[in-house]
């Protein structure tokens, strides 16, 4: 069975590794970039994703790349704590949460794919331009290339060519009016050195967490146009001074926000965009995963983790279902409703909704958060999101493995 994967990002590479583990051998990954490098900033891999990486035999390799946060804490713009909870092993999971540099993580996945599947399995400089009757067409520097596949997987991101092929009228991603600025800073740790913090409200927000020794990932956000234009461009480097000015008063006893922003090597500007959920990912022998299937706002730190779950679920069903059609139906039944709910939840701020509520109810601050938001309401918001995202501790710890115990499905 020939499998073609468009996109060598986190989802596409995890899909290749998962399919190989499940017994498939005729796998090729096509990437539009001419070369792959360690681009990006920090991301969080939640315990449900780390479980899947561990079952792929990558747990220790990924743990060495970053930091396992023990706490997540939310604050208002005055630095007053709204909510705090343990994360990873401290929260009762069998697997940690890991904060890593996205580019370094992607390069580690690429290294493992080449080790296990062969040096030539990832082919760069191939931009998907169309699919028809089981043939994927790629544009290359040498001209157009056609590749036959029994299964074609679109893991080609928010601007997916495969999604556009089946949704030609969808248009550009939808911007919600928020602009993000992201970067990494060489700076000492804050609080206990293993805490991920989010501070602010629905208009301005600041996020920081360690991703290595004296290396902090920072995210600043505000409602309104970016500095690179009326709507932010992707990966646009901008002058940090205006971003720092937005947070000039955010100097807390435990963190100096403008100083940390000023310590970044570079600040990149992003629009806060997603796409409306669609009612179908699969068309004949093609399907979508990751941002190609369900691009979502980064509230809840779930984008990369959901792509990993997609890849693992797809490989499991292909290994255990009698036909490709049945496998794709089962994959979509498992993943599309869950990710649709997450996309919509993230539009309502996801677990970060506690910051919005605190600002709405006490814009000048509070003496005690329970005077503003009752403890049951705080717990409900946090627990509800974990349930929607599939990482309640007990449910995740007890869920059956997505690693096939025996190959019983479609012949490779």
Buried (B, 14 or more C-beta within 10 A) or exposed (E): BBBBBBBBBBBBBBBBBBBBBBBBEEBBBBBBBEEBEEEBBBBBBBBBBBBBBBBBEBBEBBBEBBBBBBBBBBBBBBBBBBBEBBBBBBBEBBBBBBBBBBBBBBBBBBEBBBEBBEEEBBBBBBBBBBBEEBEBBBBBEEEEBEBEBEBBBBBBBBBBBBBBBBBEEBEEBBBEEBBBBBBBBEBEBBBEEBBBBBBBBBEBBBBBBBBBEEBBBBBBBBBEBBBBEEEBBEEBEBEBEEBBEBBEEBEBEEBBBBEBBBBBEEBBBBBBBBBEBBEEBBBBBBBBBBBBBBBBBBBBBBBBBBBBBBBBBBBBBBBBBEEBEBBBBBBBEBBBEBBBBBBBBBBEBBBBBBBBBBBEEBEEEBEEBEEBBEEEBBEEBBEBBBEBBBBBBEEBBEEEEBBBEEEEBBEB
